[in-house]
Amino acid sequence: PSYLLILCRDFPQDQRIKAMEEWWAKSHDLLVELKMTRDTVREIVGRANIALRSGCDEVFALLESRDVPLIIFSAGLADTITETLSQYSSIRKNMRIISNRMLFDSSGVACGFSHPVIHSYNKGRFGEQFRTVFDEVKCRTNVLLIGDSMGDPKMINGLQTVDNVIRIGFLNAKVDELLPTYLKMFDIVLTQDSNMEVVHELLCTVLKTLL
């Protein structure tokens, strides 16, 4: 019921946020009960046959070559994100991950999760908690923000010295219903599981002007 309430846009946002927090808490408790380990996470990711968006590696390589910080801000699990990048792409020196994290005991068994829980509706509230990450990019005044949920445009709230922002949104489902809303929140909206070509071309254009 909590998950269905999260998806139903007819309910007030405060009720959906409460339902989301309850759903995440129960999901995390279940993973602890299952005695999830680092090795299990590695095995699950390996079996998942995950595919990053076409063009991700080119974007990652371009940003790394120009020493542009890449912050991955997710309501998922940092453990699975890190493992996914390790197995299907690569971890690059300019990457920083802000996400929920499993806490492991001395035997490598999950015993809890980081708090507070990051979910789709509260990404704009973590400026202080992740201040060390944001301080690394405090001299950066231009931001390319990429997201796929309506809470993602708020990810930038932790940055205090931003002059220019371009927001690109990926709208993967319910396009006819949600496109008008996404167009109000993002400067560019890409539909139907689009690849990263537009992102790559935009970055190439911007970075050329900075040579």
C-alpha positions in Angstrom: 0.0 0.0 0.0 2.8 2.5 0.8 4.4 1.9 -2.6 1.1 2.4 -4.4 0.5 5.6 -2.5 4.0 6.9 -3.5 3.0 6.4 -7.2 -0.4 8.0 -6.9 -0.2 11.7 -7.7 -3.8 12.3 -6.5 -2.6 12.2 -2.9 -1.0 15.3 -1.2 2.8 15.3 -1.4 3.2 15.2 2.4 1.3 11.9 2.5 3.4 10.5 -0.4 6.6 11.6 1.4 5.5 9.9 4.6 4.7 6.7 2.6 8.0 6.8 0.8 9.9 7.1 4.1 7.9 4.1 5.5 8.6 2.1 2.4 12.3 2.8 2.4 12.6 2.0 6.2 10.8 -1.4 5.6 13.0 -2.2 2.6 16.1 -1.4 4.6 15.0 -3.5 7.5 14.3 -6.4 5.2 17.8 -6.3 3.7 19.3 -6.3 7.3 17.0 -9.3 8.1 18.3 -11.1 5.0 21.9 -10.6 6.3 23.0 -8.9 3.1 26.8 -8.9 2.6 29.2 -7.0 0.3 29.7 -10.2 -1.6 26.0 -10.6 -2.1 25.7 -7.1 -3.5 28.5 -7.8 -5.9 26.9 -11.1 -7.0 23.4 -9.5 -7.5 24.8 -6.7 -9.6 26.8 -9.1 -11.6 23.7 -11.2 -12.4 21.4 -8.2 -13.1 22.7 -7.6 -16.6 22.6 -3.8 -16.1 23.0 -1.5 -19.0 24.0 2.1 -18.5 22.5 4.6 -21.0 24.4 4.5 -24.3 27.0 7.2 -24.3 27.6 7.3 -20.5 31.2 6.1 -20.8 31.9 8.9 -23.3 30.5 11.5 -21.0 32.4 10.1 -18.0 35.7 10.1 -20.0 35.1 13.7 -21.2 34.4 15.0 -17.7 37.4 13.2 -16.3 39.8 14.4 -19.1 38.8 18.0 -18.3 38.9 17.5 -14.5 35.2 18.4 -14.2 33.6 17.0 -10.9 30.8 14.5 -11.4 28.5 14.1 -8.4 26.1 11.2 -8.5 23.2 12.0 -6.3 20.8 9.1 -5.9 18.0 7.9 -3.7 19.2 4.4 -4.3 22.1 2.6 -2.6 25.7 3.8 -2.9 26.8 0.2 -2.6 25.0 -0.9 -5.7 25.9 2.2 -7.6 29.6 1.7 -6.9 29.4 -1.9 -7.8 27.5 -1.2 -11.0 30.1 1.3 -12.1 32.9 -1.1 -11.2 31.4 -4.0 -13.2 29.8 -2.2 -16.1 31.9 1.0 -16.5 34.6 2.3 -14.2 35.0 4.4 -11.1 36.7 7.6 -12.1 38.8 10.0 -9.9 36.4 12.9 -10.4 33.3 11.0 -9.2 31.6 11.5 -5.9 28.5 9.5 -4.8 25.8 10.9 -2.5 23.4 8.2 -1.7 22.1 5.8 1.0 24.7 3.5 2.3 24.7 0.1 4.0 26.5 -0.2 7.3 28.4 -3.5 7.7 29.6 -5.2 10.9 33.1 -6.6 11.3 32.0 -9.8 9.5 30.8 -7.8 6.4 27.1 -8.4 7.1 24.7 -5.5 6.8 23.6 -4.2 10.2 21.9 -0.9 9.3 21.8 2.0 6.9 23.0 5.6 6.9 20.5 8.3 8.2 18.6 10.2 7.3 17.3 8.3 4.3 17.6 10.0 0.9 14.6 9.7 -1.3 13.2 11.4 -4.4 11.5 14.2 -2.5 14.2 15.4 -0.1 17.3 15.6 -2.3 17.5 19.4 -1.7 18.0 19.0 2.1 21.4 17.5 2.3 23.7 20.5 1.7 25.1 20.4 5.3 25.3 16.6 5.7 27.4 16.3 2.5 29.2 19.6 3.0 32.6 18.0 2.3 31.4 16.9 -1.2 29.9 20.2 -2.0 32.9 22.1 -0.7 35.0 20.3 -3.3 33.0 22.1 -6.0 32.3 25.4 -4.3 34.5 27.2 -6.8 32.4 25.9 -9.7 29.8 28.4 -10.8 28.4 26.4 -13.8 26.3 23.3 -13.3 24.8 20.7 -15.7 22.1 18.9 -13.7 20.7 15.6 -15.1 17.8 13.8 -13.5 14.8 11.7 -14.1 12.4 12.5 -11.3 10.6 15.7 -10.3 12.6 16.0 -7.1 15.9 16.0 -9.0 16.0 19.7 -9.9 16.4 20.4 -6.1 19.7 18.5 -6.0 21.5 21.8 -6.6 20.3 23.3 -3.3 23.5 22.2 -1.6 25.6 24.4 -3.9 25.8 28.1 -2.9 28.0 29.7 -5.6 26.1 28.7 -8.8 25.7 31.3 -11.5 24.4 29.2 -14.4 22.5 25.9 -14.4 21.2 23.8 -17.3 18.8 21.1 -16.2 18.3 18.1 -18.4 15.5 15.7 -17.5 15.0 12.1 -18.7 11.3 11.3 -18.9 11.0 7.5 -19.3 7.3 6.8 -18.8 3.9 8.5 -18.8 5.3 11.0 -21.3 1.9 12.5 -22.4 0.9 12.9 -18.8 4.1 14.3 -17.3 5.8 16.2 -20.2 4.1 19.6 -19.4 5.4 19.3 -15.8 8.9 18.2 -16.8 9.1 21.1 -19.2 8.5 23.5 -16.4 11.2 21.9 -14.2 13.9 21.1 -16.8 15.4 23.2 -19.6 15.7 20.1 -21.9 13.5 17.0 -21.6 14.6 13.7 -23.3 12.0 11.0 -23.7 11.7 7.3 -24.2 14.9 6.2 -22.5 17.0 8.5 -24.7 20.8 8.0 -24.8 23.5 10.5 -23.7 24.2 12.0 -27.1 22.6 15.4 -26.3 24.4 15.6 -23.0 27.7 14.8 -24.6 27.3 17.3 -27.4 26.3 20.0 -25.0 29.3 19.3 -22.8 31.6 19.4 -25.8 30.2 22.8 -26.9 30.5 24.3 -23.4 34.0 22.9 -22.7 35.3 24.2 -26.1 34.4 27.7 -25.1 36.5 27.3 -21.9 39.7 26.3 -23.8 
